[in-house]
Amino acid sequence: MASVSKEWIELTIQTKDELIEPLTELLRKYTLSFAVVLYDKGERISEIFQVSDLIRVYAYIPVDSKSQNIREMVDVGLKVLSIIHETIIIDEKHVNQAYWEQIWKTHFSILPILDKLVIKPVWQELDYKDDRIVINLDPGMAFGTGHHPTTRMCLEELSRQELTGKSILDIGSGSGILSIAAVKLGALSCIGIDIDENAIDSALNNIEMNGVSENITLQTGVLDDLDSTFKYDVIVANITAQIIINLIPSISSYLKPNGIVITSGILSELFPEVENTFNQLGFECSSLINSGDWSLGLFSLI
């Protein structure tokens, strides 16, 4: 596995909120797939929030031999998006590992999930004890702390499901938080897949820290890289609407007949398109949950 970069180029990009979906697609293609952070009022308080009708997106490019080429490709993509609305880089600087870690330590806090889970940063201590399962997390340069509505909704839905003895496929596993949660909630096994090697490195660390290494296997790549002869009881995909739409034909071949698909990372205005694509392939939506501008759908084969 490639070594994790210790230095990054931080790009601050400003655009309209309706361009979040295509901008995210662009950044996930050319930068660190799950290291995209959005700001509100100049404060780093969450993984996504908004300033008036404008959004600031902070994306990170590893400093290596490919940096210049990636930077140029991002510029080309931003010019295309600017045809719809001006989408520009308003700041650019080099940052190191310590800078990134300090951001998380300042704004990543203990997060209870229903009555089942507690997500706890490794640098904090719980000042109370209850029956909730504790997940220790160090996100590193990966997406997934539980604070963003899309991740939180996935954690809540996993908490509502009966996972004992079941097999899980986590598409776009990021920090590994959903894989870890599934196993701690009773799942027998979980496969996590992500296109970003930095995310895989972060997830491996978190999986080991939570003592679930024997139950979770991680792989760098895309869904079609997996063996489709193995079927899963639950597939969870916390990614963007367009990626989910593209993956739906493949998802059905990895799902057990009575299995379920949990999809999140979907802007609410785009959910009907996602649902329609699932319906065309024989799925029905049994549950729709909204949080702010985001939607989670629970699908199963008819």
N, C-alpha and C positions, 0 to 999 in steps of 0.2 A: 504494500500500500504506500502511496506517496506520502512524504512527510508534510505536516501541517505548516503552512506559512506562518512566520512570526511577525510579519509586517503587511499592512494592507493599504490600499488607496481608498480613502473614504470619499464617496461622491454624494453631495447633497443636491437632490433633484427636486424641482418644484413644478407642480402640474395641477390640473383640476381633478376632483375626486372621481369623476366618471371615467378617468383614464387609468385608474389604479390597476384594473385587470390586465390591459395590454402592457402597461409599464412593468407590472410584476412578471409577466411572461418574458419580456425582454431581459430583465435583470436576472431572472433565474436561468436564462440561457447563457448569459455571458459573464455573470459574476457569481459570488458564492450563493448557491441556490436558496438557502434559508437564512441568510444574513442580511435581510432587508428590514430596516427599522423605520417607523414613521413617527413624526413628532407633532406635538400639540403645544402651541404657545411657547415654543423654544425649550420645553422641558422634556426630558426623556422619562416618560412615565408609563409607557406601554409599548407593545409591538406595533400598534396602529391607533392613530387618532388624527384629528383634523384641525386645521387652522382656517377659520372662515370657510370659504368654498375652495380654498387651495390646500393641497397636501404637500408636505415635504417628505421625500423618501431618501433614506440614507442607505446606500449600498456599498458593498466592500469587494474590492478586487485584490486577490493575492499578488504580492510583489514578486514576480519571477520573470522568466524569459518570455512569457506570453502576455504580460501586462499591457504593453503598448498596443498589441493587436486587439485585445479585448476592449481596451479603452476606445479605440477607433470604431469598433463594431457598435459599441453602446452609443457613440455620437451619431452614427448613421441611423440607428433605431429612433433616437430622440428627435432627429429631424423629421422622420416619417410621422411620429406622433404629433409633432408641432403643426402639422397640416390641419389637425383637428383643433388643438389648443396649444399655445406655447408651452413647451416642456423643456426646461433648461437646467443645466448644472449651475447652481449659484455658489457652490464652494467645492473645493477639492483639496485634500491634504493627506499626508501619510500618517498612519496611526500604528501603534504596536499592540502586542498582546496585553500589556498592562492597562492600556487605555480601554480596550474592550472589556476586560474583566472588571474594571472599576465601574463602568456603566451598569453592568448587571448587579454588582454588589450594592449599588446605590438604589436601584429601582426594582429589583426582583425580591419580593417579599413572600412570606408564608401564605399559602393559599389553600383553604379548605374546599373540597369538592363534595357537595351534598353531605351525607352522613357516612360516606365510605372512604374517602381519601383525604390526605393532606400533602400538598406539594411543598417541600421544604428546601430552600437553598442550603448548600453544604456549609456555608459560613454563618448560618444562624442556628439558634437552639430553640426548640419548642418550650414554651413556658407553661404548657398544660399537657395533660394526658387524657385521651379518650379512646374509643374503640376504632377510630379511623386508622386506615393503613397509611403509613408514612412513606413517601417517595422522596428520597434525597436526590437533588438535581444540581448539576453544574453545567449550564447550557453551552459554555464555550462559544464557538462561532457557529452555533446551530440554532435553527428556529424551533421553539417549543418550550415554553415555561409554564403554560397553563393560563396565563393572564390574558392572552388574546382571546376574544370571544370564540373563534373557530376551534382553538385547542381546548378551551374550557368546555364547550358544548360536547366535543368528542369524549372528554373525560367523564362528563356527566352521563352521557349515553352508555358508555362502557359500564359505568357504575350501576345503571338500571338493568343491564342485561345479565342473564345467568350464564357465566362463562366457564363454570367448573368443567374441567376435562376437555375444553374445546381448543381448536386450532385457529390461529389468528394470522392474518396477513396485513401488515402495516405498510401502506404505500406512501412514500415520502416521509420516512420515519424520523427525520430531523434529529433532535436531541435524544430520541428513544423514549420519550415520556409516555407515549401511548402504548408502546410495546411493553414497557415496564409495568404500567398500570394494569394492562390486560392480564399479565401473568400473576401479579400480586392479587388480582381479583379472582384468580382461580384457573385461568387458562392453562392448558397443558403445555402448549408450545406456541411460539410466535416467530414468524419470519418478517424482518424489517428490510425494506429496500429503499435506497436513496441514490440519486445520481451524484451527490456531493461527497467526496471522500472526507472532507473536513467534518461534515455532519456525522459520518460513520465513526470517525475517531472520537467525537464527543459522545456519541451514543454508546460506544464500547466502554468508555470510562464510566458512564452512568449505570450501565447494566451491571458491570462488575461491582460498583459501589453499592448497588441494591441487592446483590447476592442472587441474581437471576440469570447468570451466564449460561447455565445448563439448559435453560428453557427458551432462550432467544438466540436466533441466528441472524446476522446482518449480512447484507450483500450490497455492493456498489453496482448500480446499473438501472435498467428499466424493467417494467413488468414482464415484457416478453422474454427477458433473460431467464426467468424462473421456469422450472419444470411444471408444465400444465397438467401432468398426470396426477399431481398431488392437489387435492381440493381442500378448501378451508371452510370452517363453520362461520367465521366472521371476517369480512374484509373492511378495513377502515382506511379511508383516503382523505386526509386533511391537506388538500392541494387546491389549485385554482379550478374554476368552472370549466375552462376550455380544456385543460389537461384531463379532467374527469370525463368530459364528453368524448375525448379522443380514446380514452381507455375503456369505456363501457363495453365495447364488443369483446375485448380481451378479458375483462373482469368476469364476465359470465362463464368463461371456460375454467376459471380458478375457484368457482363457488360450488359448495355442496348443494344438492337439490333443495334442502330446507335451510340453507344459509341466509345470512343477512349482509347487506352492504351499508356501512355508515359513511356518508359523504359530508364533508364540511369544506371550509375555505371558499365558499360560494357566496358572492354578493347576491342579496335577495332578489334584485331585479333580473338576475341571470338564472335563478333557480328554475323557472318554467322551462327554459331550454334544456337544462340538465334533466328535469323530470320527463320531458317529452322524449328525449333520447333513450332514457331507461325504459319508458313505456313501449317504444318501438321494438325493443329487444326482449319484451315479455316480462318486464319488472313492474311492480306496483309500489307506490310510496305509501307506507303504513304510518309514517310519522314525519311531521315537518315542524322544526323548532327554529325560531328566529331570535337573534340577539343583536340589537342595533341594526346595522346594515347587512348582517351576515345570516346565512341560513345553513341548517343541517338537515339532511334528509336520510331517512331510514328506508331502504329498499329491499325487496325480496322478489324472487321469481314467482309468477302466478302459477 
